[in-house]
Amino acid sequence: MKRHRHQEFIRFLNAIEARAPKRKAIHAVVDNYAIQKHPKVREWLARHPRWTFHFTPTSASWLNAVETFFAKLTRRRLIRGVFRSVGDLKDPINRFVLETNAEPKLFIWTADPPASSPLSNAGNKR
């Protein structure tokens, strides 16, 4: 969407709500952007109890896959580009998305969180 306000975010949530099977719980992993915490979004969540937001820790962009994708896009296609219009910018972005999707690569975590982390499964042996 052209704007990133709470209204657009709620429109996005409504679109998912309309398409998701009614008996399924929905867990959304979101960053700490202010619109996800806006009072109107909190009201929306209160009216939709099957939804749970899980917020990524502040300053943990490495946990957000889209941040990694944007960094790769920037390094490989945009950093030295000259774009005189939105259309000029869309073309390399769309090509990068098509090329990336043509050869998807499985992401595998290479490190476990420390045992003291709330993300760890300290009691579970592999």
VMD Tcl script that builds the backbone (N, CA, C; Angstrom):
set m [mol new atoms 378]
animate dup $m
set s [atomselect $m all]
$s set {name element resname resid chain x y z} {
  {N N MET 1 A 0.838 -1.173 0.000}
  {CA C MET 1 A 0.000 0.000 0.000}
  {C C MET 1 A 0.886 1.239 0.000}
  {N N LYS 2 A 0.361 2.313 -0.543}
  {CA C LYS 2 A 1.160 3.533 -0.656}
  {C C LYS 2 A 1.493 4.151 0.694}
  {N N ARG 3 A 0.591 4.001 1.652}
  {CA C ARG 3 A 0.832 4.572 2.981}
  {C C ARG 3 A 0.946 3.440 3.993}
  {N N HIS 4 A 1.586 3.739 5.111}
  {CA C HIS 4 A 1.808 2.731 6.147}
  {C C HIS 4 A 1.264 3.229 7.482}
  {N N ARG 5 A -0.026 3.451 7.506}
  {CA C ARG 5 A -0.681 3.902 8.730}
  {C C ARG 5 A -1.469 2.751 9.322}
  {N N HIS 6 A -2.032 2.981 10.509}
  {CA C HIS 6 A -2.806 1.925 11.150}
  {C C HIS 6 A -4.016 1.529 10.305}
  {N N GLN 7 A -4.593 2.461 9.561}
  {CA C GLN 7 A -5.754 2.151 8.728}
  {C C GLN 7 A -5.410 1.103 7.661}
  {N N GLU 8 A -4.271 1.279 7.021}
  {CA C GLU 8 A -3.855 0.317 6.006}
  {C C GLU 8 A -3.514 -1.031 6.638}
  {N N PHE 9 A -2.907 -1.000 7.820}
  {CA C PHE 9 A -2.570 -2.241 8.503}
  {C C PHE 9 A -3.837 -3.010 8.867}
  {N N ILE 10 A -4.844 -2.313 9.349}
  {CA C ILE 10 A -6.112 -2.967 9.680}
  {C C ILE 10 A -6.768 -3.520 8.418}
  {N N ARG 11 A -6.680 -2.807 7.316}
  {CA C ARG 11 A -7.210 -3.313 6.042}
  {C C ARG 11 A -6.491 -4.616 5.663}
  {N N PHE 12 A -5.174 -4.665 5.866}
  {CA C PHE 12 A -4.388 -5.870 5.611}
  {C C PHE 12 A -4.844 -7.023 6.523}
  {N N LEU 13 A -5.018 -6.727 7.820}
  {CA C LEU 13 A -5.482 -7.754 8.758}
  {C C LEU 13 A -6.863 -8.274 8.363}
  {N N ASN 14 A -7.749 -7.379 7.949}
  {CA C ASN 14 A -9.091 -7.790 7.519}
  {C C ASN 14 A -9.031 -8.702 6.295}
  {N N ALA 15 A -8.108 -8.422 5.382}
  {CA C ALA 15 A -7.967 -9.269 4.189}
  {C C ALA 15 A -7.532 -10.677 4.582}
  {N N ILE 16 A -6.598 -10.782 5.508}
  {CA C ILE 16 A -6.158 -12.102 5.978}
  {C C ILE 16 A -7.288 -12.794 6.728}
  {N N GLU 17 A -7.960 -12.048 7.587}
  {CA C GLU 17 A -9.077 -12.591 8.376}
  {C C GLU 17 A -10.147 -13.179 7.460}
  {N N ALA 18 A -10.433 -12.514 6.369}
  {CA C ALA 18 A -11.480 -12.968 5.448}
  {C C ALA 18 A -11.086 -14.253 4.712}
  {N N ARG 19 A -9.790 -14.464 4.514}
  {CA C ARG 19 A -9.333 -15.604 3.710}
  {C C ARG 19 A -8.888 -16.811 4.539}
  {N N ALA 20 A -8.561 -16.593 5.801}
  {CA C ALA 20 A -8.063 -17.689 6.638}
  {C C ALA 20 A -9.223 -18.568 7.104}
  {N N PRO 21 A -8.993 -19.886 7.162}
  {CA C PRO 21 A -10.044 -20.782 7.670}
  {C C PRO 21 A -10.513 -20.316 9.053}
  {N N LYS 22 A -11.816 -20.293 9.241}
  {CA C LYS 22 A -12.422 -19.690 10.440}
  {C C LYS 22 A -12.012 -20.348 11.747}
  {N N ARG 23 A -11.707 -21.613 11.752}
  {CA C ARG 23 A -11.385 -22.308 13.012}
  {C C ARG 23 A -9.896 -22.315 13.338}
  {N N LYS 24 A -9.093 -21.673 12.520}
  {CA C LYS 24 A -7.642 -21.665 12.732}
  {C C LYS 24 A -7.209 -20.472 13.565}
  {N N ALA 25 A -6.288 -20.707 14.475}
  {CA C ALA 25 A -5.648 -19.605 15.202}
  {C C ALA 25 A -4.649 -18.944 14.252}
  {N N ILE 26 A -4.482 -17.664 14.398}
  {CA C ILE 26 A -3.539 -16.932 13.543}
  {C C ILE 26 A -2.485 -16.295 14.436}
  {N N HIS 27 A -1.239 -16.644 14.190}
  {CA C HIS 27 A -0.107 -16.070 14.908}
  {C C HIS 27 A 0.675 -15.221 13.920}
  {N N ALA 28 A 0.752 -13.929 14.196}
  {CA C ALA 28 A 1.462 -13.000 13.315}
  {C C ALA 28 A 2.735 -12.526 14.005}
  {N N VAL 29 A 3.849 -12.715 13.337}
  {CA C VAL 29 A 5.120 -12.219 13.847}
  {C C VAL 29 A 5.312 -10.835 13.241}
  {N N VAL 30 A 5.372 -9.823 14.102}
  {CA C VAL 30 A 5.464 -8.440 13.638}
  {C C VAL 30 A 6.619 -7.740 14.326}
  {N N ASP 31 A 7.131 -6.705 13.661}
  {CA C ASP 31 A 8.196 -5.930 14.286}
  {C C ASP 31 A 7.566 -4.902 15.223}
  {N N ASN 32 A 8.361 -4.010 15.744}
  {CA C ASN 32 A 7.876 -3.051 16.732}
  {C C ASN 32 A 7.491 -1.711 16.130}
  {N N TYR 33 A 7.114 -1.715 14.863}
  {CA C TYR 33 A 6.656 -0.499 14.208}
  {C C TYR 33 A 5.422 0.014 14.938}
  {N N ALA 34 A 5.309 1.313 15.109}
  {CA C ALA 34 A 4.259 1.908 15.949}
  {C C ALA 34 A 2.844 1.524 15.523}
  {N N ILE 35 A 2.605 1.326 14.228}
  {CA C ILE 35 A 1.220 1.052 13.816}
  {C C ILE 35 A 0.710 -0.272 14.368}
  {N N GLN 36 A 1.587 -1.232 14.609}
  {CA C GLN 36 A 1.139 -2.512 15.154}
  {C C GLN 36 A 0.660 -2.373 16.599}
  {N N LYS 37 A 1.027 -1.274 17.251}
  {CA C LYS 37 A 0.650 -1.052 18.647}
  {C C LYS 37 A -0.379 0.076 18.791}
  {N N HIS 38 A -0.846 0.593 17.681}
  {CA C HIS 38 A -1.807 1.701 17.690}
  {C C HIS 38 A -3.085 1.278 18.425}
  {N N PRO 39 A -3.718 2.183 19.172}
  {CA C PRO 39 A -4.955 1.824 19.896}
  {C C PRO 39 A -6.034 1.194 19.012}
  {N N LYS 40 A -6.182 1.647 17.788}
  {CA C LYS 40 A -7.199 1.069 16.892}
  {C C LYS 40 A -6.840 -0.365 16.513}
  {N N VAL 41 A -5.551 -0.652 16.363}
  {CA C VAL 41 A -5.110 -2.020 16.067}
  {C C VAL 41 A -5.341 -2.894 17.294}
  {N N ARG 42 A -5.057 -2.379 18.483}
  {CA C ARG 42 A -5.318 -3.129 19.719}
  {C C ARG 42 A -6.811 -3.434 19.867}
  {N N GLU 43 A -7.659 -2.464 19.506}
  {CA C GLU 43 A -9.112 -2.692 19.537}
  {C C GLU 43 A -9.499 -3.794 18.558}
  {N N TRP 44 A -8.896 -3.757 17.360}
  {CA C TRP 44 A -9.169 -4.776 16.346}
  {C C TRP 44 A -8.792 -6.151 16.892}
  {N N LEU 45 A -7.619 -6.246 17.515}
  {CA C LEU 45 A -7.170 -7.520 18.088}
  {C C LEU 45 A -8.122 -8.006 19.184}
  {N N ALA 46 A -8.624 -7.101 19.983}
  {CA C ALA 46 A -9.553 -7.485 21.049}
  {C C ALA 46 A -10.833 -8.080 20.472}
  {N N ARG 47 A -11.234 -7.621 19.281}
  {CA C ARG 47 A -12.446 -8.149 18.632}
  {C C ARG 47 A -12.166 -9.428 17.835}
  {N N HIS 48 A -10.903 -9.802 17.708}
  {CA C HIS 48 A -10.509 -10.989 16.922}
  {C C HIS 48 A -9.612 -11.876 17.786}
  {N N PRO 49 A -10.198 -12.611 18.727}
  {CA C PRO 49 A -9.404 -13.362 19.707}
  {C C PRO 49 A -8.569 -14.495 19.128}
  {N N ARG 50 A -8.824 -14.931 17.902}
  {CA C ARG 50 A -7.996 -16.009 17.348}
  {C C ARG 50 A -6.628 -15.499 16.902}
  {N N TRP 51 A -6.456 -14.190 16.886}
  {CA C TRP 51 A -5.203 -13.571 16.475}
  {C C TRP 51 A -4.288 -13.368 17.675}
  {N N THR 52 A -2.994 -13.660 17.486}
  {CA C THR 52 A -1.963 -13.353 18.472}
  {C C THR 52 A -0.802 -12.701 17.740}
  {N N PHE 53 A -0.370 -11.560 18.240}
  {CA C PHE 53 A 0.820 -10.903 17.700}
  {C C PHE 53 A 2.024 -11.339 18.531}
  {N N HIS 54 A 3.096 -11.651 17.865}
  {CA C HIS 54 A 4.379 -11.945 18.504}
  {C C HIS 54 A 5.346 -10.882 17.998}
  {N N PHE 55 A 5.812 -10.029 18.876}
  {CA C PHE 55 A 6.694 -8.932 18.488}
  {C C PHE 55 A 8.149 -9.375 18.512}
  {N N THR 56 A 8.870 -9.061 17.437}
  {CA C THR 56 A 10.303 -9.348 17.427}
  {C C THR 56 A 10.980 -8.380 18.396}
  {N N PRO 57 A 12.094 -8.790 18.985}
  {CA C PRO 57 A 12.794 -7.891 19.907}
  {C C PRO 57 A 13.274 -6.627 19.181}
  {N N THR 58 A 13.304 -5.518 19.896}
  {CA C THR 58 A 13.832 -4.276 19.345}
  {C C THR 58 A 15.299 -4.488 18.965}
  {N N SER 59 A 15.710 -3.902 17.876}
  {CA C SER 59 A 17.093 -3.985 17.370}
  {C C SER 59 A 17.491 -5.418 17.034}
  {N N ALA 60 A 16.562 -6.205 16.520}
  {CA C ALA 60 A 16.862 -7.583 16.113}
  {C C ALA 60 A 16.419 -7.796 14.669}
  {N N SER 61 A 16.882 -6.899 13.786}
  {CA C SER 61 A 16.456 -6.978 12.388}
  {C C SER 61 A 16.847 -8.313 11.748}
  {N N TRP 62 A 17.867 -8.974 12.263}
  {CA C TRP 62 A 18.288 -10.259 11.711}
  {C C TRP 62 A 17.215 -11.333 11.890}
  {N N LEU 63 A 16.262 -11.113 12.830}
  {CA C LEU 63 A 15.167 -12.064 13.016}
  {C C LEU 63 A 14.043 -11.858 12.001}
  {N N ASN 64 A 14.061 -10.719 11.332}
  {CA C ASN 64 A 13.000 -10.369 10.400}
  {C C ASN 64 A 13.469 -10.703 8.990}
  {N N ALA 65 A 12.917 -11.756 8.415}
  {CA C ALA 65 A 13.374 -12.231 7.102}
  {C C ALA 65 A 13.246 -11.165 6.023}
  {N N VAL 66 A 12.245 -10.328 6.107}
  {CA C VAL 66 A 12.085 -9.312 5.065}
  {C C VAL 66 A 13.215 -8.281 5.143}
  {N N GLU 67 A 13.743 -8.017 6.334}
  {CA C GLU 67 A 14.872 -7.096 6.454}
  {C C GLU 67 A 16.098 -7.656 5.727}
  {N N THR 68 A 16.314 -8.954 5.868}
  {CA C THR 68 A 17.421 -9.599 5.169}
  {C C THR 68 A 17.215 -9.518 3.659}
  {N N PHE 69 A 15.980 -9.754 3.225}
  {CA C PHE 69 A 15.653 -9.666 1.804}
  {C C PHE 69 A 15.894 -8.253 1.275}
  {N N PHE 70 A 15.450 -7.240 2.014}
  {CA C PHE 70 A 15.639 -5.857 1.574}
  {C C PHE 70 A 17.112 -5.491 1.520}
  {N N ALA 71 A 17.894 -5.973 2.475}
  {CA C ALA 71 A 19.333 -5.687 2.471}
  {C C ALA 71 A 19.989 -6.293 1.231}
  {N N LYS 72 A 19.610 -7.518 0.895}
  {CA C LYS 72 A 20.153 -8.189 -0.294}
  {C C LYS 72 A 19.731 -7.444 -1.565}
  {N N LEU 73 A 18.471 -7.059 -1.659}
  {CA C LEU 73 A 17.964 -6.291 -2.792}
  {C C LEU 73 A 18.745 -4.988 -2.941}
  {N N THR 74 A 18.958 -4.301 -1.855}
  {CA C THR 74 A 19.676 -3.028 -1.891}
  {C C THR 74 A 21.106 -3.222 -2.371}
  {N N ARG 75 A 21.801 -4.217 -1.790}
  {CA C ARG 75 A 23.197 -4.467 -2.176}
  {C C ARG 75 A 23.331 -4.868 -3.632}
  {N N ARG 76 A 22.415 -5.714 -4.096}
  {CA C ARG 76 A 22.571 -6.283 -5.442}
  {C C ARG 76 A 21.955 -5.464 -6.569}
  {N N ARG 77 A 20.957 -4.631 -6.274}
  {CA C ARG 77 A 20.252 -3.947 -7.363}
  {C C ARG 77 A 20.089 -2.448 -7.220}
  {N N LEU 78 A 20.075 -1.942 -6.007}
  {CA C LEU 78 A 19.650 -0.556 -5.848}
  {C C LEU 78 A 20.746 0.414 -5.447}
  {N N ILE 79 A 21.792 -0.055 -4.806}
  {CA C ILE 79 A 22.747 0.838 -4.161}
  {C C ILE 79 A 23.408 1.838 -5.124}
  {N N ARG 80 A 23.690 1.450 -6.332}
  {CA C ARG 80 A 24.336 2.358 -7.281}
  {C C ARG 80 A 23.389 2.826 -8.379}
  {N N GLY 81 A 22.120 2.533 -8.222}
  {CA C GLY 81 A 21.157 2.883 -9.254}
  {C C GLY 81 A 20.743 4.341 -9.226}
  {N N VAL 82 A 20.296 4.805 -10.366}
  {CA C VAL 82 A 19.723 6.149 -10.489}
  {C C VAL 82 A 18.291 5.944 -10.960}
  {N N PHE 83 A 17.336 6.373 -10.161}
  {CA C PHE 83 A 15.930 6.144 -10.455}
  {C C PHE 83 A 15.218 7.486 -10.510}
  {N N ARG 84 A 14.694 7.812 -11.668}
  {CA C ARG 84 A 14.064 9.120 -11.880}
  {C C ARG 84 A 12.553 9.086 -11.657}
  {N N SER 85 A 12.023 7.890 -11.421}
  {CA C SER 85 A 10.587 7.756 -11.168}
  {C C SER 85 A 10.341 6.470 -10.390}
  {N N VAL 86 A 9.135 6.337 -9.868}
  {CA C VAL 86 A 8.760 5.107 -9.167}
  {C C VAL 86 A 8.835 3.930 -10.130}
  {N N GLY 87 A 8.408 4.146 -11.380}
  {CA C GLY 87 A 8.486 3.088 -12.394}
  {C C GLY 87 A 9.912 2.617 -12.618}
  {N N ASP 88 A 10.851 3.566 -12.650}
  {CA C ASP 88 A 12.265 3.200 -12.805}
  {C C ASP 88 A 12.736 2.329 -11.643}
  {N N LEU 89 A 12.213 2.568 -10.458}
  {CA C LEU 89 A 12.595 1.798 -9.282}
  {C C LEU 89 A 11.905 0.439 -9.254}
  {N N LYS 90 A 10.659 0.386 -9.709}
  {CA C LYS 90 A 9.897 -0.872 -9.680}
  {C C LYS 90 A 10.531 -1.943 -10.560}
  {N N ASP 91 A 11.037 -1.571 -11.702}
  {CA C ASP 91 A 11.585 -2.564 -12.646}
  {C C ASP 91 A 12.687 -3.426 -12.032}
  {N N PRO 92 A 13.754 -2.844 -11.467}
  {CA C PRO 92 A 14.791 -3.716 -10.875}
  {C C PRO 92 A 14.288 -4.498 -9.661}
  {N N ILE 93 A 13.367 -3.910 -8.912}
  {CA C ILE 93 A 12.817 -4.635 -7.761}
  {C C ILE 93 A 12.035 -5.854 -8.234}
  {N N ASN 94 A 11.165 -5.668 -9.209}
  {CA C ASN 94 A 10.357 -6.788 -9.727}
  {C C ASN 94 A 11.227 -7.869 -10.352}
  {N N ARG 95 A 12.286 -7.481 -11.080}
  {CA C ARG 95 A 13.203 -8.474 -11.654}
  {C C ARG 95 A 13.901 -9.263 -10.545}
  {N N PHE 96 A 14.339 -8.568 -9.501}
  {CA C PHE 96 A 15.004 -9.240 -8.389}
  {C C PHE 96 A 14.064 -10.235 -7.713}
  {N N VAL 97 A 12.810 -9.849 -7.490}
  {CA C VAL 97 A 11.834 -10.755 -6.873}
  {C C VAL 97 A 11.622 -11.979 -7.761}
  {N N LEU 98 A 11.453 -11.782 -9.055}
  {CA C LEU 98 A 11.256 -12.914 -9.975}
  {C C LEU 98 A 12.463 -13.854 -9.969}
  {N N GLU 99 A 13.668 -13.296 -10.021}
  {CA C GLU 99 A 14.878 -14.113 -10.021}
  {C C GLU 99 A 15.045 -14.857 -8.689}
  {N N THR 100 A 14.757 -14.193 -7.591}
  {CA C THR 100 A 14.871 -14.826 -6.274}
  {C C THR 100 A 13.866 -15.959 -6.141}
  {N N ASN 101 A 12.640 -15.733 -6.604}
  {CA C ASN 101 A 11.603 -16.767 -6.514}
  {C C ASN 101 A 11.848 -17.924 -7.473}
  {N N ALA 102 A 12.568 -17.678 -8.556}
  {CA C ALA 102 A 12.858 -18.737 -9.527}
  {C C ALA 102 A 13.816 -19.779 -8.942}
  {N N GLU 103 A 14.670 -19.350 -8.006}
  {CA C GLU 103 A 15.624 -20.268 -7.368}
  {C C GLU 103 A 15.588 -20.083 -5.856}
  {N N PRO 104 A 14.490 -20.505 -5.218}
  {CA C PRO 104 A 14.388 -20.316 -3.760}
  {C C PRO 104 A 15.423 -21.152 -3.023}
  {N N LYS 105 A 15.884 -20.616 -1.917}
  {CA C LYS 105 A 16.867 -21.326 -1.088}
  {C C LYS 105 A 16.311 -21.461 0.323}
  {N N LEU 106 A 16.407 -22.658 0.852}
  {CA C LEU 106 A 15.962 -22.938 2.208}
  {C C LEU 106 A 16.862 -22.211 3.194}
  {N N PHE 107 A 16.252 -21.545 4.158}
  {CA C PHE 107 A 17.028 -20.888 5.206}
  {C C PHE 107 A 17.132 -21.825 6.399}
  {N N ILE 108 A 18.334 -22.053 6.869}
  {CA C ILE 108 A 18.565 -22.919 8.020}
  {C C ILE 108 A 19.315 -22.123 9.074}
  {N N TRP 109 A 18.738 -22.068 10.291}
  {CA C TRP 109 A 19.420 -21.384 11.386}
  {C C TRP 109 A 20.738 -22.086 11.650}
  {N N THR 110 A 21.782 -21.318 11.899}
  {CA C THR 110 A 23.090 -21.917 12.133}
  {C C THR 110 A 23.524 -21.834 13.591}
  {N N ALA 111 A 22.722 -21.220 14.425}
  {CA C ALA 111 A 23.083 -21.114 15.838}
  {C C ALA 111 A 21.827 -21.193 16.687}
  {N N ASP 112 A 21.968 -21.777 17.859}
  {CA C ASP 112 A 20.873 -21.825 18.812}
  {C C ASP 112 A 20.971 -20.610 19.730}
  {N N PRO 113 A 19.830 -20.145 20.244}
  {CA C PRO 113 A 19.902 -19.045 21.216}
  {C C PRO 113 A 20.541 -19.538 22.502}
  {N N PRO 114 A 21.140 -18.627 23.267}
  {CA C PRO 114 A 21.728 -19.038 24.549}
  {C C PRO 114 A 20.663 -19.655 25.451}
  {N N ALA 115 A 21.057 -20.539 26.342}
  {CA C ALA 115 A 20.116 -21.228 27.234}
  {C C ALA 115 A 19.323 -20.246 28.078}
  {N N SER 116 A 19.881 -19.080 28.350}
  {CA C SER 116 A 19.188 -18.086 29.179}
  {C C SER 116 A 18.139 -17.311 28.390}
  {N N SER 117 A 18.125 -17.467 27.080}
  {CA C SER 117 A 17.187 -16.726 26.235}
  {C C SER 117 A 15.777 -17.284 26.363}
  {N N PRO 118 A 14.761 -16.418 26.345}
  {CA C PRO 118 A 13.386 -16.925 26.365}
  {C C PRO 118 A 13.036 -17.682 25.085}
  {N N LEU 119 A 13.886 -17.569 24.058}
  {CA C LEU 119 A 13.635 -18.272 22.803}
  {C C LEU 119 A 14.192 -19.691 22.802}
  {N N SER 120 A 14.990 -20.021 23.799}
  {CA C SER 120 A 15.629 -21.336 23.798}
  {C C SER 120 A 14.670 -22.433 24.283}
  {N N ASN 121 A 14.972 -23.648 23.890}
  {CA C ASN 121 A 14.243 -24.827 24.352}
  {C C ASN 121 A 15.175 -25.587 25.282}
  {N N ALA 122 A 15.538 -24.972 26.368}
  {CA C ALA 122 A 16.552 -25.563 27.251}
  {C C ALA 122 A 16.198 -26.963 27.717}
  {N N GLY 123 A 14.914 -27.231 27.890}
  {CA C GLY 123 A 14.511 -28.545 28.381}
  {C C GLY 123 A 14.363 -29.590 27.290}
  {N N ASN 124 A 14.449 -29.207 26.041}
  {CA C ASN 124 A 14.241 -30.158 24.941}
  {C C ASN 124 A 15.568 -30.567 24.335}
  {N N LYS 125 A 15.853 -31.837 24.347}
  {CA C LYS 125 A 17.069 -32.370 23.712}
  {C C LYS 125 A 16.744 -32.739 22.276}
  {N N ARG 126 A 17.703 -32.554 21.394}
  {CA C ARG 126 A 17.477 -32.918 19.982}
  {C C ARG 126 A 17.845 -34.339 19.731}
}
mol reanalyze $m
mol bondsrecalc $m
mol representation Tube
mol addrep $m
